[in-house]
Amino acid sequence: MYQYNDYDHQMLADRVAQFRDQTDRYLNGKISDAEFLP
């Protein structure tokens, strides 16, 4: 079974923070629907 290392945990934490920020900006009307979509 794969063992997550510090790099994996940091990469995931960074991606979650990025998505959380993007979601907050979308919900506050700071970015459009098109900008929110992947």
PDB file of N, CA, C and O in Angstrom:
ATOM      1  N   MET A   1       0.839  -1.177   0.000  1.00  0.00           N
ATOM      2  CA  MET A   1       0.000   0.000   0.000  1.00  0.00           C
ATOM      3  C   MET A   1       0.889   1.247   0.000  1.00  0.00           C
ATOM      4  O   MET A   1       1.946   1.273   0.632  1.00  0.00           O
ATOM      5  N   TYR A   2       0.446   2.264  -0.711  1.00  0.00           N
ATOM      6  CA  TYR A   2       1.233   3.495  -0.823  1.00  0.00           C
ATOM      7  C   TYR A   2       1.287   4.217   0.512  1.00  0.00           C
ATOM      8  O   TYR A   2       0.278   4.343   1.204  1.00  0.00           O
ATOM      9  N   GLN A   3       2.459   4.681   0.860  1.00  0.00           N
ATOM     10  CA  GLN A   3       2.651   5.448   2.087  1.00  0.00           C
ATOM     11  C   GLN A   3       2.853   6.921   1.718  1.00  0.00           C
ATOM     12  O   GLN A   3       3.795   7.267   1.005  1.00  0.00           O
ATOM     13  N   TYR A   4       1.979   7.760   2.200  1.00  0.00           N
ATOM     14  CA  TYR A   4       2.090   9.187   1.928  1.00  0.00           C
ATOM     15  C   TYR A   4       3.271   9.768   2.694  1.00  0.00           C
ATOM     16  O   TYR A   4       3.489   9.447   3.862  1.00  0.00           O
ATOM     17  N   ASN A   5       4.028  10.627   2.020  1.00  0.00           N
ATOM     18  CA  ASN A   5       5.166  11.268   2.677  1.00  0.00           C
ATOM     19  C   ASN A   5       4.861  12.751   2.885  1.00  0.00           C
ATOM     20  O   ASN A   5       3.766  13.222   2.577  1.00  0.00           O
ATOM     21  N   ASP A   6       5.838  13.468   3.408  1.00  0.00           N
ATOM     22  CA  ASP A   6       5.630  14.892   3.695  1.00  0.00           C
ATOM     23  C   ASP A   6       5.300  15.683   2.435  1.00  0.00           C
ATOM     24  O   ASP A   6       4.483  16.604   2.471  1.00  0.00           O
ATOM     25  N   TYR A   7       5.935  15.326   1.322  1.00  0.00           N
ATOM     26  CA  TYR A   7       5.665  16.014   0.055  1.00  0.00           C
ATOM     27  C   TYR A   7       4.203  15.833  -0.351  1.00  0.00           C
ATOM     28  O   TYR A   7       3.545  16.793  -0.752  1.00  0.00           O
ATOM     29  N   ASP A   8       3.704  14.616  -0.247  1.00  0.00           N
ATOM     30  CA  ASP A   8       2.310  14.335  -0.608  1.00  0.00           C
ATOM     31  C   ASP A   8       1.348  15.143   0.255  1.00  0.00           C
ATOM     32  O   ASP A   8       0.394  15.731  -0.255  1.00  0.00           O
ATOM     33  N   HIS A   9       1.596  15.170   1.552  1.00  0.00           N
ATOM     34  CA  HIS A   9       0.727  15.915   2.463  1.00  0.00           C
ATOM     35  C   HIS A   9       0.754  17.410   2.156  1.00  0.00           C
ATOM     36  O   HIS A   9      -0.282  18.075   2.188  1.00  0.00           O
ATOM     37  N   GLN A  10       1.937  17.934   1.858  1.00  0.00           N
ATOM     38  CA  GLN A  10       2.055  19.361   1.552  1.00  0.00           C
ATOM     39  C   GLN A  10       1.377  19.694   0.233  1.00  0.00           C
ATOM     40  O   GLN A  10       0.701  20.717   0.125  1.00  0.00           O
ATOM     41  N   MET A  11       1.551  18.843  -0.771  1.00  0.00           N
ATOM     42  CA  MET A  11       0.927  19.071  -2.071  1.00  0.00           C
ATOM     43  C   MET A  11      -0.598  19.076  -1.928  1.00  0.00           C
ATOM     44  O   MET A  11      -1.274  19.920  -2.518  1.00  0.00           O
ATOM     45  N   LEU A  12      -1.131  18.152  -1.159  1.00  0.00           N
ATOM     46  CA  LEU A  12      -2.572  18.085  -0.948  1.00  0.00           C
ATOM     47  C   LEU A  12      -3.069  19.307  -0.177  1.00  0.00           C
ATOM     48  O   LEU A  12      -4.099  19.884  -0.525  1.00  0.00           O
ATOM     49  N   ALA A  13      -2.346  19.700   0.862  1.00  0.00           N
ATOM     50  CA  ALA A  13      -2.741  20.878   1.643  1.00  0.00           C
ATOM     51  C   ALA A  13      -2.730  22.137   0.776  1.00  0.00           C
ATOM     52  O   ALA A  13      -3.616  22.983   0.894  1.00  0.00           O
ATOM     53  N   ASP A  14      -1.721  22.258  -0.098  1.00  0.00           N
ATOM     54  CA  ASP A  14      -1.654  23.416  -0.996  1.00  0.00           C
ATOM     55  C   ASP A  14      -2.827  23.432  -1.966  1.00  0.00           C
ATOM     56  O   ASP A  14      -3.410  24.486  -2.220  1.00  0.00           O
ATOM     57  N   ARG A  15      -3.172  22.277  -2.505  1.00  0.00           N
ATOM     58  CA  ARG A  15      -4.279  22.192  -3.470  1.00  0.00           C
ATOM     59  C   ARG A  15      -5.612  22.497  -2.790  1.00  0.00           C
ATOM     60  O   ARG A  15      -6.461  23.174  -3.370  1.00  0.00           O
ATOM     61  N   VAL A  16      -5.801  22.006  -1.575  1.00  0.00           N
ATOM     62  CA  VAL A  16      -7.028  22.285  -0.825  1.00  0.00           C
ATOM     63  C   VAL A  16      -7.141  23.782  -0.544  1.00  0.00           C
ATOM     64  O   VAL A  16      -8.218  24.359  -0.686  1.00  0.00           O
ATOM     65  N   ALA A  17      -6.042  24.409  -0.150  1.00  0.00           N
ATOM     66  CA  ALA A  17      -6.048  25.854   0.113  1.00  0.00           C
ATOM     67  C   ALA A  17      -6.377  26.630  -1.152  1.00  0.00           C
ATOM     68  O   ALA A  17      -7.121  27.610  -1.108  1.00  0.00           O
ATOM     69  N   GLN A  18      -5.828  26.197  -2.277  1.00  0.00           N
ATOM     70  CA  GLN A  18      -6.100  26.862  -3.553  1.00  0.00           C
ATOM     71  C   GLN A  18      -7.586  26.746  -3.908  1.00  0.00           C
ATOM     72  O   GLN A  18      -8.207  27.732  -4.307  1.00  0.00           O
ATOM     73  N   PHE A  19      -8.150  25.557  -3.766  1.00  0.00           N
ATOM     74  CA  PHE A  19      -9.558  25.356  -4.091  1.00  0.00           C
ATOM     75  C   PHE A  19     -10.461  26.117  -3.122  1.00  0.00           C
ATOM     76  O   PHE A  19     -11.473  26.686  -3.531  1.00  0.00           O
ATOM     77  N   ARG A  20     -10.099  26.126  -1.846  1.00  0.00           N
ATOM     78  CA  ARG A  20     -10.892  26.851  -0.849  1.00  0.00           C
ATOM     79  C   ARG A  20     -10.923  28.346  -1.174  1.00  0.00           C
ATOM     80  O   ARG A  20     -11.975  28.980  -1.094  1.00  0.00           O
ATOM     81  N   ASP A  21      -9.768  28.907  -1.541  1.00  0.00           N
ATOM     82  CA  ASP A  21      -9.698  30.322  -1.909  1.00  0.00           C
ATOM     83  C   ASP A  21     -10.533  30.600  -3.151  1.00  0.00           C
ATOM     84  O   ASP A  21     -11.261  31.591  -3.209  1.00  0.00           O
ATOM     85  N   GLN A  22     -10.423  29.723  -4.144  1.00  0.00           N
ATOM     86  CA  GLN A  22     -11.185  29.890  -5.383  1.00  0.00           C
ATOM     87  C   GLN A  22     -12.686  29.834  -5.088  1.00  0.00           C
ATOM     88  O   GLN A  22     -13.451  30.633  -5.628  1.00  0.00           O
ATOM     89  N   THR A  23     -13.108  28.906  -4.246  1.00  0.00           N
ATOM     90  CA  THR A  23     -14.522  28.768  -3.896  1.00  0.00           C
ATOM     91  C   THR A  23     -15.022  30.001  -3.147  1.00  0.00           C
ATOM     92  O   THR A  23     -16.114  30.497  -3.424  1.00  0.00           O
ATOM     93  N   ASP A  24     -14.229  30.491  -2.207  1.00  0.00           N
ATOM     94  CA  ASP A  24     -14.607  31.706  -1.471  1.00  0.00           C
ATOM     95  C   ASP A  24     -14.773  32.893  -2.416  1.00  0.00           C
ATOM     96  O   ASP A  24     -15.741  33.646  -2.302  1.00  0.00           O
ATOM     97  N   ARG A  25     -13.832  33.065  -3.350  1.00  0.00           N
ATOM     98  CA  ARG A  25     -13.926  34.172  -4.301  1.00  0.00           C
ATOM     99  C   ARG A  25     -15.163  34.021  -5.183  1.00  0.00           C
ATOM    100  O   ARG A  25     -15.817  35.015  -5.497  1.00  0.00           O
ATOM    101  N   TYR A  26     -15.491  32.803  -5.584  1.00  0.00           N
ATOM    102  CA  TYR A  26     -16.679  32.564  -6.409  1.00  0.00           C
ATOM    103  C   TYR A  26     -17.952  32.894  -5.627  1.00  0.00           C
ATOM    104  O   TYR A  26     -18.840  33.575  -6.141  1.00  0.00           O
ATOM    105  N   LEU A  27     -18.038  32.417  -4.404  1.00  0.00           N
ATOM    106  CA  LEU A  27     -19.237  32.655  -3.597  1.00  0.00           C
ATOM    107  C   LEU A  27     -19.410  34.131  -3.242  1.00  0.00           C
ATOM    108  O   LEU A  27     -20.529  34.586  -3.008  1.00  0.00           O
ATOM    109  N   ASN A  28     -18.313  34.875  -3.201  1.00  0.00           N
ATOM    110  CA  ASN A  28     -18.378  36.313  -2.918  1.00  0.00           C
ATOM    111  C   ASN A  28     -18.538  37.152  -4.177  1.00  0.00           C
ATOM    112  O   ASN A  28     -18.522  38.381  -4.112  1.00  0.00           O
ATOM    113  N   GLY A  29     -18.692  36.494  -5.323  1.00  0.00           N
ATOM    114  CA  GLY A  29     -18.929  37.199  -6.576  1.00  0.00           C
ATOM    115  C   GLY A  29     -17.702  37.849  -7.186  1.00  0.00           C
ATOM    116  O   GLY A  29     -17.829  38.721  -8.046  1.00  0.00           O
ATOM    117  N   LYS A  30     -16.521  37.441  -6.758  1.00  0.00           N
ATOM    118  CA  LYS A  30     -15.294  38.058  -7.262  1.00  0.00           C
ATOM    119  C   LYS A  30     -14.784  37.409  -8.541  1.00  0.00           C
ATOM    120  O   LYS A  30     -13.979  38.003  -9.257  1.00  0.00           O
ATOM    121  N   ILE A  31     -15.245  36.190  -8.838  1.00  0.00           N
ATOM    122  CA  ILE A  31     -14.887  35.552 -10.108  1.00  0.00           C
ATOM    123  C   ILE A  31     -16.159  35.009 -10.751  1.00  0.00           C
ATOM    124  O   ILE A  31     -17.128  34.689 -10.062  1.00  0.00           O
ATOM    125  N   SER A  32     -16.146  34.910 -12.066  1.00  0.00           N
ATOM    126  CA  SER A  32     -17.325  34.480 -12.822  1.00  0.00           C
ATOM    127  C   SER A  32     -17.460  32.956 -12.814  1.00  0.00           C
ATOM    128  O   SER A  32     -16.571  32.235 -12.360  1.00  0.00           O
ATOM    129  N   ASP A  33     -18.597  32.493 -13.328  1.00  0.00           N
ATOM    130  CA  ASP A  33     -18.812  31.050 -13.456  1.00  0.00           C
ATOM    131  C   ASP A  33     -17.724  30.416 -14.316  1.00  0.00           C
ATOM    132  O   ASP A  33     -17.203  29.352 -13.983  1.00  0.00           O
ATOM    133  N   ALA A  34     -17.384  31.069 -15.417  1.00  0.00           N
ATOM    134  CA  ALA A  34     -16.378  30.528 -16.338  1.00  0.00           C
ATOM    135  C   ALA A  34     -15.007  30.431 -15.671  1.00  0.00           C
ATOM    136  O   ALA A  34     -14.268  29.477 -15.913  1.00  0.00           O
ATOM    137  N   GLU A  35     -14.664  31.401 -14.841  1.00  0.00           N
ATOM    138  CA  GLU A  35     -13.376  31.369 -14.148  1.00  0.00           C
ATOM    139  C   GLU A  35     -13.350  30.297 -13.064  1.00  0.00           C
ATOM    140  O   GLU A  35     -12.290  29.763 -12.737  1.00  0.00           O
ATOM    141  N   PHE A  36     -14.513  29.985 -12.511  1.00  0.00           N
ATOM    142  CA  PHE A  36     -14.586  28.997 -11.436  1.00  0.00           C
ATOM    143  C   PHE A  36     -14.456  27.576 -11.962  1.00  0.00           C
ATOM    144  O   PHE A  36     -13.910  26.706 -11.284  1.00  0.00           O
ATOM    145  N   LEU A  37     -14.953  27.342 -13.160  1.00  0.00           N
ATOM    146  CA  LEU A  37     -14.906  25.991 -13.724  1.00  0.00           C
ATOM    147  C   LEU A  37     -13.474  25.600 -14.066  1.00  0.00           C
ATOM    148  O   LEU A  37     -12.659  26.453 -14.418  1.00  0.00           O
ATOM    149  N   PRO A  38     -13.165  24.288 -13.960  1.00  0.00           N
ATOM    150  CA  PRO A  38     -11.799  23.833 -14.281  1.00  0.00           C
ATOM    151  C   PRO A  38     -11.473  23.961 -15.751  1.00  0.00           C
ATOM    152  O   PRO A  38     -10.367  23.621 -16.170  1.00  0.00           O
TER     153      PRO A  38
END
